[in-house]
Amino acid sequence: MKVRIPTPLRSYTAGAANVMADGSTVREVLADLDRQYPGIRFRMVDEQDRVRQHMVVFLDEHRCRDLDASVATVGELVIMQALSGG
């Protein structure tokens, strides 16, 4: 499936904004991304195996925080990084 990578994580993907990854759930897609681009999953998922607070995952246009959500009918997984500061 197509995965959109946010600018801050493109150092892992050699600058690629769009990459392909396999899996039947969000968890499996992120694991495949990490196999292809070592270290990228840790930037998105914390030690408790949850999506980090500053990361947002969309399945097509629907926000998803459940790593076990199916991607069977999803065309695109979009990863976004929230900006913070003052």
mmCIF file as gemmi writes it, N, C-alpha and C atoms, coordinates in Angstrom:
data_model
loop_
_atom_site.group_PDB
_atom_site.id
_atom_site.type_symbol
_atom_site.label_atom_id
_atom_site.label_alt_id
_atom_site.label_comp_id
_atom_site.label_asym_id
_atom_site.label_entity_id
_atom_site.label_seq_id
_atom_site.pdbx_PDB_ins_code
_atom_site.Cartn_x
_atom_site.Cartn_y
_atom_site.Cartn_z
_atom_site.occupancy
_atom_site.B_iso_or_equiv
_atom_site.pdbx_formal_charge
_atom_site.auth_seq_id
_atom_site.auth_asym_id
_atom_site.pdbx_PDB_model_num
ATOM 1 N N . MET Axp A 1 ? 0.837 -1.174 0 1 0 ? 1 A 1
ATOM 2 C CA . MET Axp A 1 ? 0 0 0 1 0 ? 1 A 1
ATOM 3 C C . MET Axp A 1 ? 0.883 1.239 0 1 0 ? 1 A 1
ATOM 4 N N . LYS Axp A 2 ? 0.334 2.327 -0.461 1 0 ? 2 A 1
ATOM 5 C CA . LYS Axp A 2 ? 1.055 3.59 -0.48 1 0 ? 2 A 1
ATOM 6 C C . LYS Axp A 2 ? 1.063 4.184 0.927 1 0 ? 2 A 1
ATOM 7 N N . VAL Axp A 3 ? 2.233 4.663 1.349 1 0 ? 3 A 1
ATOM 8 C CA . VAL Axp A 3 ? 2.381 5.307 2.65 1 0 ? 3 A 1
ATOM 9 C C . VAL Axp A 3 ? 3.004 6.677 2.419 1 0 ? 3 A 1
ATOM 10 N N . ARG Axp A 4 ? 2.349 7.726 2.91 1 0 ? 4 A 1
ATOM 11 C CA . ARG Axp A 4 ? 2.903 9.08 2.813 1 0 ? 4 A 1
ATOM 12 C C . ARG Axp A 4 ? 3.714 9.373 4.067 1 0 ? 4 A 1
ATOM 13 N N . ILE Axp A 5 ? 4.93 9.826 3.86 1 0 ? 5 A 1
ATOM 14 C CA . ILE Axp A 5 ? 5.884 10.075 4.943 1 0 ? 5 A 1
ATOM 15 C C . ILE Axp A 5 ? 6 11.582 5.178 1 0 ? 5 A 1
ATOM 16 N N . PRO Axp A 6 ? 5.903 12.038 6.44 1 0 ? 6 A 1
ATOM 17 C CA . PRO Axp A 6 ? 6.046 13.471 6.708 1 0 ? 6 A 1
ATOM 18 C C . PRO Axp A 6 ? 7.5 13.913 6.539 1 0 ? 6 A 1
ATOM 19 N N . THR Axp A 7 ? 7.684 15.161 6.238 1 0 ? 7 A 1
ATOM 20 C CA . THR Axp A 7 ? 9.021 15.71 5.991 1 0 ? 7 A 1
ATOM 21 C C . THR Axp A 7 ? 10.028 15.363 7.085 1 0 ? 7 A 1
ATOM 22 N N . PRO Axp A 8 ? 9.701 15.482 8.385 1 0 ? 8 A 1
ATOM 23 C CA . PRO Axp A 8 ? 10.706 15.179 9.412 1 0 ? 8 A 1
ATOM 24 C C . PRO Axp A 8 ? 11.196 13.725 9.417 1 0 ? 8 A 1
ATOM 25 N N . LEU Axp A 9 ? 10.449 12.802 8.818 1 0 ? 9 A 1
ATOM 26 C CA . LEU Axp A 9 ? 10.861 11.395 8.802 1 0 ? 9 A 1
ATOM 27 C C . LEU Axp A 9 ? 11.473 10.971 7.469 1 0 ? 9 A 1
ATOM 28 N N . ARG Axp A 10 ? 11.556 11.873 6.532 1 0 ? 10 A 1
ATOM 29 C CA . ARG Axp A 10 ? 12.077 11.515 5.207 1 0 ? 10 A 1
ATOM 30 C C . ARG Axp A 10 ? 13.57 11.235 5.199 1 0 ? 10 A 1
ATOM 31 N N . SER Axp A 11 ? 14.261 11.583 6.271 1 0 ? 11 A 1
ATOM 32 C CA . SER Axp A 11 ? 15.685 11.219 6.355 1 0 ? 11 A 1
ATOM 33 C C . SER Axp A 11 ? 15.835 9.703 6.406 1 0 ? 11 A 1
ATOM 34 N N . TYR Axp A 12 ? 14.804 9.005 6.877 1 0 ? 12 A 1
ATOM 35 C CA . TYR Axp A 12 ? 14.824 7.539 6.909 1 0 ? 12 A 1
ATOM 36 C C . TYR Axp A 12 ? 14.566 6.939 5.531 1 0 ? 12 A 1
ATOM 37 N N . THR Axp A 13 ? 13.843 7.661 4.683 1 0 ? 13 A 1
ATOM 38 C CA . THR Axp A 13 ? 13.426 7.132 3.383 1 0 ? 13 A 1
ATOM 39 C C . THR Axp A 13 ? 14.209 7.749 2.231 1 0 ? 13 A 1
ATOM 40 N N . ALA Axp A 14 ? 15.397 8.259 2.515 1 0 ? 14 A 1
ATOM 41 C CA . ALA Axp A 14 ? 16.24 8.904 1.496 1 0 ? 14 A 1
ATOM 42 C C . ALA Axp A 14 ? 15.482 10.026 0.785 1 0 ? 14 A 1
ATOM 43 N N . GLY Axp A 15 ? 14.64 10.722 1.539 1 0 ? 15 A 1
ATOM 44 C CA . GLY Axp A 15 ? 13.918 11.865 1.004 1 0 ? 15 A 1
ATOM 45 C C . GLY Axp A 15 ? 12.596 11.543 0.332 1 0 ? 15 A 1
ATOM 46 N N . ALA Axp A 16 ? 12.248 10.272 0.242 1 0 ? 16 A 1
ATOM 47 C CA . ALA Axp A 16 ? 11 9.893 -0.429 1 0 ? 16 A 1
ATOM 48 C C . ALA Axp A 16 ? 9.779 10.308 0.391 1 0 ? 16 A 1
ATOM 49 N N . ALA Axp A 17 ? 8.836 10.979 -0.258 1 0 ? 17 A 1
ATOM 50 C CA . ALA Axp A 17 ? 7.599 11.395 0.396 1 0 ? 17 A 1
ATOM 51 C C . ALA Axp A 17 ? 6.554 10.292 0.379 1 0 ? 17 A 1
ATOM 52 N N . ASN Axp A 18 ? 6.645 9.409 -0.609 1 0 ? 18 A 1
ATOM 53 C CA . ASN Axp A 18 ? 5.706 8.298 -0.752 1 0 ? 18 A 1
ATOM 54 C C . ASN Axp A 18 ? 6.496 7.012 -0.911 1 0 ? 18 A 1
ATOM 55 N N . VAL Axp A 19 ? 6.139 6.012 -0.123 1 0 ? 19 A 1
ATOM 56 C CA . VAL Axp A 19 ? 6.795 4.708 -0.199 1 0 ? 19 A 1
ATOM 57 C C . VAL Axp A 19 ? 5.71 3.633 -0.202 1 0 ? 19 A 1
ATOM 58 N N . MET Axp A 20 ? 6.106 2.417 -0.478 1 0 ? 20 A 1
ATOM 59 C CA . MET Axp A 20 ? 5.174 1.288 -0.463 1 0 ? 20 A 1
ATOM 60 C C . MET Axp A 20 ? 5.525 0.381 0.708 1 0 ? 20 A 1
ATOM 61 N N . ALA Axp A 21 ? 4.501 -0.167 1.354 1 0 ? 21 A 1
ATOM 62 C CA . ALA Axp A 21 ? 4.708 -1.112 2.452 1 0 ? 21 A 1
ATOM 63 C C . ALA Axp A 21 ? 3.568 -2.119 2.441 1 0 ? 21 A 1
ATOM 64 N N . ASP Axp A 22 ? 3.858 -3.316 2.925 1 0 ? 22 A 1
ATOM 65 C CA . ASP Axp A 22 ? 2.87 -4.392 2.956 1 0 ? 22 A 1
ATOM 66 C C . ASP Axp A 22 ? 2.377 -4.64 4.371 1 0 ? 22 A 1
ATOM 67 N N . GLY Axp A 23 ? 1.182 -5.184 4.478 1 0 ? 23 A 1
ATOM 68 C CA . GLY Axp A 23 ? 0.619 -5.579 5.759 1 0 ? 23 A 1
ATOM 69 C C . GLY Axp A 23 ? -0.888 -5.558 5.698 1 0 ? 23 A 1
ATOM 70 N N . SER Axp A 24 ? -1.507 -6.266 6.639 1 0 ? 24 A 1
ATOM 71 C CA . SER Axp A 24 ? -2.972 -6.287 6.681 1 0 ? 24 A 1
ATOM 72 C C . SER Axp A 24 ? -3.522 -5.401 7.795 1 0 ? 24 A 1
ATOM 73 N N . THR Axp A 25 ? -2.638 -4.915 8.682 1 0 ? 25 A 1
ATOM 74 C CA . THR Axp A 25 ? -3.025 -3.979 9.744 1 0 ? 25 A 1
ATOM 75 C C . THR Axp A 25 ? -2.028 -2.825 9.761 1 0 ? 25 A 1
ATOM 76 N N . VAL Axp A 26 ? -2.376 -1.766 10.468 1 0 ? 26 A 1
ATOM 77 C CA . VAL Axp A 26 ? -1.452 -0.635 10.617 1 0 ? 26 A 1
ATOM 78 C C . VAL Axp A 26 ? -0.146 -1.13 11.23 1 0 ? 26 A 1
ATOM 79 N N . ARG Axp A 27 ? -0.223 -1.978 12.246 1 0 ? 27 A 1
ATOM 80 C CA . ARG Axp A 27 ? 0.962 -2.52 12.911 1 0 ? 27 A 1
ATOM 81 C C . ARG Axp A 27 ? 1.887 -3.219 11.907 1 0 ? 27 A 1
ATOM 82 N N . GLU Axp A 28 ? 1.305 -4.043 11.045 1 0 ? 28 A 1
ATOM 83 C CA . GLU Axp A 28 ? 2.104 -4.777 10.064 1 0 ? 28 A 1
ATOM 84 C C . GLU Axp A 28 ? 2.711 -3.849 9.016 1 0 ? 28 A 1
ATOM 85 N N . VAL Axp A 29 ? 1.968 -2.837 8.61 1 0 ? 29 A 1
ATOM 86 C CA . VAL Axp A 29 ? 2.499 -1.867 7.646 1 0 ? 29 A 1
ATOM 87 C C . VAL Axp A 29 ? 3.684 -1.122 8.26 1 0 ? 29 A 1
ATOM 88 N N . LEU Axp A 30 ? 3.55 -0.688 9.524 1 0 ? 30 A 1
ATOM 89 C CA . LEU Axp A 30 ? 4.654 0.011 10.182 1 0 ? 30 A 1
ATOM 90 C C . LEU Axp A 30 ? 5.85 -0.911 10.383 1 0 ? 30 A 1
ATOM 91 N N . ALA Axp A 31 ? 5.608 -2.182 10.666 1 0 ? 31 A 1
ATOM 92 C CA . ALA Axp A 31 ? 6.703 -3.148 10.802 1 0 ? 31 A 1
ATOM 93 C C . ALA Axp A 31 ? 7.426 -3.318 9.473 1 0 ? 31 A 1
ATOM 94 N N . ASP Axp A 32 ? 6.669 -3.369 8.372 1 0 ? 32 A 1
ATOM 95 C CA . ASP Axp A 32 ? 7.296 -3.485 7.056 1 0 ? 32 A 1
ATOM 96 C C . ASP Axp A 32 ? 8.093 -2.226 6.726 1 0 ? 32 A 1
ATOM 97 N N . LEU Axp A 33 ? 7.556 -1.064 7.083 1 0 ? 33 A 1
ATOM 98 C CA . LEU Axp A 33 ? 8.316 0.178 6.896 1 0 ? 33 A 1
ATOM 99 C C . LEU Axp A 33 ? 9.64 0.106 7.643 1 0 ? 33 A 1
ATOM 100 N N . ASP Axp A 34 ? 9.59 -0.409 8.874 1 0 ? 34 A 1
ATOM 101 C CA . ASP Axp A 34 ? 10.804 -0.487 9.689 1 0 ? 34 A 1
ATOM 102 C C . ASP Axp A 34 ? 11.805 -1.49 9.117 1 0 ? 34 A 1
ATOM 103 N N . ARG Axp A 35 ? 11.324 -2.533 8.473 1 0 ? 35 A 1
ATOM 104 C CA . ARG Axp A 35 ? 12.236 -3.475 7.809 1 0 ? 35 A 1
ATOM 105 C C . ARG Axp A 35 ? 12.956 -2.791 6.645 1 0 ? 35 A 1
ATOM 106 N N . GLN Axp A 36 ? 12.211 -1.956 5.932 1 0 ? 36 A 1
ATOM 107 C CA . GLN Axp A 36 ? 12.788 -1.261 4.782 1 0 ? 36 A 1
ATOM 108 C C . GLN Axp A 36 ? 13.623 -0.052 5.193 1 0 ? 36 A 1
ATOM 109 N N . TYR Axp A 37 ? 13.187 0.628 6.239 1 0 ? 37 A 1
ATOM 110 C CA . TYR Axp A 37 ? 13.809 1.882 6.694 1 0 ? 37 A 1
ATOM 111 C C . TYR Axp A 37 ? 14.039 1.782 8.2 1 0 ? 37 A 1
ATOM 112 N N . PRO Axp A 38 ? 15.093 1.081 8.614 1 0 ? 38 A 1
ATOM 113 C CA . PRO Axp A 38 ? 15.33 0.807 10.039 1 0 ? 38 A 1
ATOM 114 C C . PRO Axp A 38 ? 15.297 2.071 10.908 1 0 ? 38 A 1
ATOM 115 N N . GLY Axp A 39 ? 14.543 1.966 12.009 1 0 ? 39 A 1
ATOM 116 C CA . GLY Axp A 39 ? 14.449 3.052 12.978 1 0 ? 39 A 1
ATOM 117 C C . GLY Axp A 39 ? 13.226 3.934 12.822 1 0 ? 39 A 1
ATOM 118 N N . ILE Axp A 40 ? 12.555 3.872 11.673 1 0 ? 40 A 1
ATOM 119 C CA . ILE Axp A 40 ? 11.429 4.788 11.436 1 0 ? 40 A 1
ATOM 120 C C . ILE Axp A 40 ? 10.245 4.499 12.365 1 0 ? 40 A 1
ATOM 121 N N . ARG Axp A 41 ? 9.994 3.224 12.676 1 0 ? 41 A 1
ATOM 122 C CA . ARG Axp A 41 ? 8.848 2.867 13.52 1 0 ? 41 A 1
ATOM 123 C C . ARG Axp A 41 ? 8.976 3.471 14.919 1 0 ? 41 A 1
ATOM 124 N N . PHE Axp A 42 ? 10.182 3.471 15.469 1 0 ? 42 A 1
ATOM 125 C CA . PHE Axp A 42 ? 10.384 4.017 16.814 1 0 ? 42 A 1
ATOM 126 C C . PHE Axp A 42 ? 10.026 5.498 16.877 1 0 ? 42 A 1
ATOM 127 N N . ARG Axp A 43 ? 10.157 6.203 15.782 1 0 ? 43 A 1
ATOM 128 C CA . ARG Axp A 43 ? 9.783 7.619 15.75 1 0 ? 43 A 1
ATOM 129 C C . ARG Axp A 43 ? 8.27 7.804 15.76 1 0 ? 43 A 1
ATOM 130 N N . MET Axp A 44 ? 7.525 6.733 15.425 1 0 ? 44 A 1
ATOM 131 C CA . MET Axp A 44 ? 6.067 6.819 15.342 1 0 ? 44 A 1
ATOM 132 C C . MET Axp A 44 ? 5.343 6.11 16.477 1 0 ? 44 A 1
ATOM 133 N N . VAL Axp A 45 ? 5.973 5.068 17.038 1 0 ? 45 A 1
ATOM 134 C CA . VAL Axp A 45 ? 5.329 4.22 18.046 1 0 ? 45 A 1
ATOM 135 C C . VAL Axp A 45 ? 6.202 4.197 19.301 1 0 ? 45 A 1
ATOM 136 N N . ASP Axp A 46 ? 5.58 4.381 20.474 1 0 ? 46 A 1
ATOM 137 C CA . ASP Axp A 46 ? 6.347 4.444 21.722 1 0 ? 46 A 1
ATOM 138 C C . ASP Axp A 46 ? 6.624 3.058 22.308 1 0 ? 46 A 1
ATOM 139 N N . GLU Axp A 47 ? 7.26 3.039 23.469 1 0 ? 47 A 1
ATOM 140 C CA . GLU Axp A 47 ? 7.654 1.798 24.132 1 0 ? 47 A 1
ATOM 141 C C . GLU Axp A 47 ? 6.456 0.983 24.612 1 0 ? 47 A 1
ATOM 142 N N . GLN Axp A 48 ? 5.299 1.618 24.748 1 0 ? 48 A 1
ATOM 143 C CA . GLN Axp A 48 ? 4.076 0.919 25.146 1 0 ? 48 A 1
ATOM 144 C C . GLN Axp A 48 ? 3.295 0.435 23.921 1 0 ? 48 A 1
ATOM 145 N N . ASP Axp A 49 ? 3.913 0.519 22.763 1 0 ? 49 A 1
ATOM 146 C CA . ASP Axp A 49 ? 3.328 0.068 21.499 1 0 ? 49 A 1
ATOM 147 C C . ASP Axp A 49 ? 2.076 0.86 21.132 1 0 ? 49 A 1
ATOM 148 N N . ARG Axp A 50 ? 2.137 2.185 21.36 1 0 ? 50 A 1
ATOM 149 C CA . ARG Axp A 50 ? 1.052 3.093 20.991 1 0 ? 50 A 1
ATOM 150 C C . ARG Axp A 50 ? 1.607 4.165 20.066 1 0 ? 50 A 1
ATOM 151 N N . VAL Axp A 51 ? 0.744 4.684 19.204 1 0 ? 51 A 1
ATOM 152 C CA . VAL Axp A 51 ? 1.149 5.787 18.333 1 0 ? 51 A 1
ATOM 153 C C . VAL Axp A 51 ? 1.548 6.958 19.223 1 0 ? 51 A 1
ATOM 154 N N . ARG Axp A 52 ? 2.724 7.521 18.973 1 0 ? 52 A 1
ATOM 155 C CA . ARG Axp A 52 ? 3.202 8.649 19.789 1 0 ? 52 A 1
ATOM 156 C C . ARG Axp A 52 ? 2.218 9.815 19.702 1 0 ? 52 A 1
ATOM 157 N N . GLN Axp A 53 ? 2.148 10.592 20.799 1 0 ? 53 A 1
ATOM 158 C CA . GLN Axp A 53 ? 1.188 11.694 20.884 1 0 ? 53 A 1
ATOM 159 C C . GLN Axp A 53 ? 1.354 12.706 19.764 1 0 ? 53 A 1
ATOM 160 N N . HIS Axp A 54 ? 2.573 12.948 19.333 1 0 ? 54 A 1
ATOM 161 C CA . HIS Axp A 54 ? 2.813 13.967 18.31 1 0 ? 54 A 1
ATOM 162 C C . HIS Axp A 54 ? 2.691 13.423 16.885 1 0 ? 54 A 1
ATOM 163 N N . MET Axp A 55 ? 2.31 12.148 16.764 1 0 ? 55 A 1
ATOM 164 C CA . MET Axp A 55 ? 2.126 11.537 15.448 1 0 ? 55 A 1
ATOM 165 C C . MET Axp A 55 ? 0.637 11.277 15.212 1 0 ? 55 A 1
ATOM 166 N N . VAL Axp A 56 ? 0.228 11.397 13.975 1 0 ? 56 A 1
ATOM 167 C CA . VAL Axp A 56 ? -1.154 11.119 13.597 1 0 ? 56 A 1
ATOM 168 C C . VAL Axp A 56 ? -1.12 10.211 12.372 1 0 ? 56 A 1
ATOM 169 N N . VAL Axp A 57 ? -1.925 9.161 12.414 1 0 ? 57 A 1
ATOM 170 C CA . VAL Axp A 57 ? -2.026 8.233 11.289 1 0 ? 57 A 1
ATOM 171 C C . VAL Axp A 57 ? -3.436 8.331 10.718 1 0 ? 57 A 1
ATOM 172 N N . PHE Axp A 58 ? -3.511 8.481 9.405 1 0 ? 58 A 1
ATOM 173 C CA . PHE Axp A 58 ? -4.792 8.483 8.71 1 0 ? 58 A 1
ATOM 174 C C . PHE Axp A 58 ? -4.841 7.293 7.77 1 0 ? 58 A 1
ATOM 175 N N . LEU Axp A 59 ? -5.972 6.623 7.752 1 0 ? 59 A 1
ATOM 176 C CA . LEU Axp A 59 ? -6.251 5.581 6.77 1 0 ? 59 A 1
ATOM 177 C C . LEU Axp A 59 ? -7.208 6.23 5.784 1 0 ? 59 A 1
ATOM 178 N N . ASP Axp A 60 ? -6.678 6.527 4.598 1 0 ? 60 A 1
ATOM 179 C CA . ASP Axp A 60 ? -7.361 7.415 3.664 1 0 ? 60 A 1
ATOM 180 C C . ASP Axp A 60 ? -7.601 8.72 4.423 1 0 ? 60 A 1
ATOM 181 N N . GLU Axp A 61 ? -8.838 9.154 4.624 1 0 ? 61 A 1
ATOM 182 C CA . GLU Axp A 61 ? -9.044 10.426 5.334 1 0 ? 61 A 1
ATOM 183 C C . GLU Axp A 61 ? -9.541 10.242 6.765 1 0 ? 61 A 1
ATOM 184 N N . HIS Axp A 62 ? -9.456 9.017 7.289 1 0 ? 62 A 1
ATOM 185 C CA . HIS Axp A 62 ? -9.954 8.727 8.638 1 0 ? 62 A 1
ATOM 186 C C . HIS Axp A 62 ? -8.797 8.559 9.625 1 0 ? 62 A 1
ATOM 187 N N . ARG Axp A 63 ? -8.816 9.369 10.694 1 0 ? 63 A 1
ATOM 188 C CA . ARG Axp A 63 ? -7.772 9.276 11.715 1 0 ? 63 A 1
ATOM 189 C C . ARG Axp A 63 ? -7.829 7.918 12.415 1 0 ? 63 A 1
ATOM 190 N N . CYS Axp A 64 ? -6.659 7.365 12.714 1 0 ? 64 A 1
ATOM 191 C CA . CYS Axp A 64 ? -6.588 6.039 13.326 1 0 ? 64 A 1
ATOM 192 C C . CYS Axp A 64 ? -5.497 6.026 14.395 1 0 ? 64 A 1
ATOM 193 N N . ARG Axp A 65 ? -5.833 5.552 15.601 1 0 ? 65 A 1
ATOM 194 C CA . ARG Axp A 65 ? -4.836 5.371 16.649 1 0 ? 65 A 1
ATOM 195 C C . ARG Axp A 65 ? -4.677 3.899 17.012 1 0 ? 65 A 1
ATOM 196 N N . ASP Axp A 66 ? -5.456 3.044 16.376 1 0 ? 66 A 1
ATOM 197 C CA . ASP Axp A 66 ? -5.448 1.614 16.662 1 0 ? 66 A 1
ATOM 198 C C . ASP Axp A 66 ? -4.484 0.899 15.719 1 0 ? 66 A 1
ATOM 199 N N . LEU Axp A 67 ? -3.385 0.409 16.263 1 0 ? 67 A 1
ATOM 200 C CA . LEU Axp A 67 ? -2.389 -0.267 15.436 1 0 ? 67 A 1
ATOM 201 C C . LEU Axp A 67 ? -2.913 -1.567 14.842 1 0 ? 67 A 1
ATOM 202 N N . ASP Axp A 68 ? -3.967 -2.111 15.413 1 0 ? 68 A 1
ATOM 203 C CA . ASP Axp A 68 ? -4.53 -3.358 14.896 1 0 ? 68 A 1
ATOM 204 C C . ASP Axp A 68 ? -5.653 -3.127 13.881 1 0 ? 68 A 1
ATOM 205 N N . ALA Axp A 69 ? -5.874 -1.884 13.502 1 0 ? 69 A 1
ATOM 206 C CA . ALA Axp A 69 ? -6.903 -1.582 12.507 1 0 ? 69 A 1
ATOM 207 C C . ALA Axp A 69 ? -6.523 -2.194 11.164 1 0 ? 69 A 1
ATOM 208 N N . SER Axp A 70 ? -7.512 -2.75 10.502 1 0 ? 70 A 1
ATOM 209 C CA . SER Axp A 70 ? -7.303 -3.36 9.19 1 0 ? 70 A 1
ATOM 210 C C . SER Axp A 70 ? -7.061 -2.287 8.129 1 0 ? 70 A 1
ATOM 211 N N . VAL Axp A 71 ? -6.184 -2.599 7.202 1 0 ? 71 A 1
ATOM 212 C CA . VAL Axp A 71 ? -5.944 -1.708 6.069 1 0 ? 71 A 1
ATOM 213 C C . VAL Axp A 71 ? -6.409 -2.365 4.767 1 0 ? 71 A 1
ATOM 214 N N . ALA Axp A 72 ? -7.218 -3.412 4.886 1 0 ? 72 A 1
ATOM 215 C CA . ALA Axp A 72 ? -7.65 -4.194 3.719 1 0 ? 72 A 1
ATOM 216 C C . ALA Axp A 72 ? -8.348 -3.35 2.658 1 0 ? 72 A 1
ATOM 217 N N . THR Axp A 73 ? -9.142 -2.376 3.074 1 0 ? 73 A 1
ATOM 218 C CA . THR Axp A 73 ? -9.883 -1.563 2.103 1 0 ? 73 A 1
ATOM 219 C C . THR Axp A 73 ? -9.321 -0.151 1.992 1 0 ? 73 A 1
ATOM 220 N N . VAL Axp A 74 ? -8.121 0.057 2.5 1 0 ? 74 A 1
ATOM 221 C CA . VAL Axp A 74 ? -7.504 1.384 2.539 1 0 ? 74 A 1
ATOM 222 C C . VAL Axp A 74 ? -6.597 1.568 1.327 1 0 ? 74 A 1
ATOM 223 N N . GLY Axp A 75 ? -6.691 2.724 0.708 1 0 ? 75 A 1
ATOM 224 C CA . GLY Axp A 75 ? -5.834 3.014 -0.434 1 0 ? 75 A 1
ATOM 225 C C . GLY Axp A 75 ? -4.51 3.632 -0.045 1 0 ? 75 A 1
ATOM 226 N N . GLU Axp A 76 ? -4.511 4.367 1.073 1 0 ? 76 A 1
ATOM 227 C CA . GLU Axp A 76 ? -3.309 5.107 1.457 1 0 ? 76 A 1
ATOM 228 C C . GLU Axp A 76 ? -3.253 5.273 2.972 1 0 ? 76 A 1
ATOM 229 N N . LEU Axp A 77 ? -2.092 5.051 3.536 1 0 ? 77 A 1
ATOM 230 C CA . LEU Axp A 77 ? -1.837 5.325 4.946 1 0 ? 77 A 1
ATOM 231 C C . LEU Axp A 77 ? -0.999 6.599 4.983 1 0 ? 77 A 1
ATOM 232 N N . VAL Axp A 78 ? -1.491 7.593 5.692 1 0 ? 78 A 1
ATOM 233 C CA . VAL Axp A 78 ? -0.82 8.892 5.757 1 0 ? 78 A 1
ATOM 234 C C . VAL Axp A 78 ? -0.303 9.098 7.171 1 0 ? 78 A 1
ATOM 235 N N . ILE Axp A 79 ? 0.978 9.382 7.288 1 0 ? 79 A 1
ATOM 236 C CA . ILE Axp A 79 ? 1.596 9.666 8.581 1 0 ? 79 A 1
ATOM 237 C C . ILE Axp A 79 ? 1.828 11.167 8.644 1 0 ? 79 A 1
ATOM 238 N N . MET Axp A 80 ? 1.368 11.783 9.717 1 0 ? 80 A 1
ATOM 239 C CA . MET Axp A 80 ? 1.582 13.216 9.905 1 0 ? 80 A 1
ATOM 240 C C . MET Axp A 80 ? 2.207 13.437 11.269 1 0 ? 80 A 1
ATOM 241 N N . GLN Axp A 81 ? 3.023 14.466 11.351 1 0 ? 81 A 1
ATOM 242 C CA . GLN Axp A 81 ? 3.64 14.83 12.618 1 0 ? 81 A 1
ATOM 243 C C . GLN Axp A 81 ? 3.08 16.172 13.038 1 0 ? 81 A 1
ATOM 244 N N . ALA Axp A 82 ? 2.477 16.201 14.23 1 0 ? 82 A 1
ATOM 245 C CA . ALA Axp A 82 ? 1.91 17.44 14.75 1 0 ? 82 A 1
ATOM 246 C C . ALA Axp A 82 ? 3.027 18.405 15.118 1 0 ? 82 A 1
ATOM 247 N N . LEU Axp A 83 ? 2.786 19.667 14.886 1 0 ? 83 A 1
ATOM 248 C CA . LEU Axp A 83 ? 3.741 20.699 15.264 1 0 ? 83 A 1
ATOM 249 C C . LEU Axp A 83 ? 3.327 21.274 16.606 1 0 ? 83 A 1
ATOM 250 N N . SER Axp A 84 ? 4.307 21.596 17.426 1 0 ? 84 A 1
ATOM 251 C CA . SER Axp A 84 ? 4.002 22.203 18.717 1 0 ? 84 A 1
ATOM 252 C C . SER Axp A 84 ? 5.033 23.278 19 1 0 ? 84 A 1
ATOM 253 N N . GLY Axp A 85 ? 4.752 24.037 19.993 1 0 ? 85 A 1
ATOM 254 C CA . GLY Axp A 85 ? 5.676 25.105 20.356 1 0 ? 85 A 1
ATOM 255 C C . GLY Axp A 85 ? 4.906 26.383 20.604 1 0 ? 85 A 1
ATOM 256 N N . GLY Axp A 86 ? 5.643 27.423 20.859 1 0 ? 86 A 1
ATOM 257 C CA . GLY Axp A 86 ? 4.942 28.658 21.159 1 0 ? 86 A 1
ATOM 258 C C . GLY Axp A 86 ? 5.644 29.85 20.642 1 0 ? 86 A 1
